[in-house]
Amino acid sequence: MGWAGHTGKTAAIAALLAFAAQDARAANGAYAVDAADISEVGSCKVESWMSAASNTDFAAVANPSCVVDPFRPIELSLQTIRARSDGDWSTTLAPKAKTNFIPTGIGRWGLSAYGGGSFDAATGEALTAFAVIPATFRLSETMRINVNGGWLWDRTVDRHYLTYGLGFDWKFTDTLQWTIEAYGQAGASEIASVVQPRFQTGVRYRPNEIFSVDVIYGHNITGENANWMTLGTTIRFPVPDAKPEHHRTGHL
């Protein structure tokens, strides 16, 4: 594989890594723009999704995560990605750690940070390293804006990028939430699609505190001219003695 082909493949993997795990109350799973919240200490969840593109590219992702408190609450996750890009299959592992610094609230900004990396599961080769600052401004109990800014190192070609994301969440019924977002990476690249902005929108159905399902449509989600459809699920394991976040309150 030539330099251009390798870069394109790595860019696709890097874009998939943007779908990192997020708080159970956040636009999580296959959504790319993170919220500033994290879950309660002791809670866990398993997110999974499948994405298929009009150009035959494919990705299947599993992302278990738990919140621990070694010295402050930290959400730890390990994303496993099985992907097909340009006919080539790859398996990638991406550990991540996230912590919150300023809690979110209506009419004010919340702030958190996360970082991690990825490596090829077959060869052990390190592929990327990344760090992101998510900020969330709650307009109300049912609407919020998420802004992400960060850094990505594509180790395979030794390129550094600034990453960005802007998303809007609206919980318009007790059980349905709509999300729209734009995101991407900026920097020097000889392949235009690597730094091309990406867009997606989706609806989440969450009938209870344990389970939710997402249906998402995106154009160019991995920097290629393709339309993507994604089906995702989240199963949550809340802290037994924690006060439940009742879905009928309207809170995101």
Secondary structure, 3 states (H helix, E strand, C coil): CCHHHHHHHHHHHHHHHCCCCCCCCCCCCCCCCCCCCCCCCCCEEEEEEEEEECCCCEEEEEEEEEEECCCCCEEEEEEEEEEEECCEEEEEEEEEEEEEEECCEECEEEEEEEEEEEEECCCCCEEEEEEEEEEEEECCCCEEEEEEEEEEEECCCCEEEEEEEEEEEEECCCCEEEEEEEEEEECCCCCHHHHCCEEEEEEEECCCCCEEEEEEEEECCCCCCCEEEEEEEEEEECCCCCCCCCHHHCCC
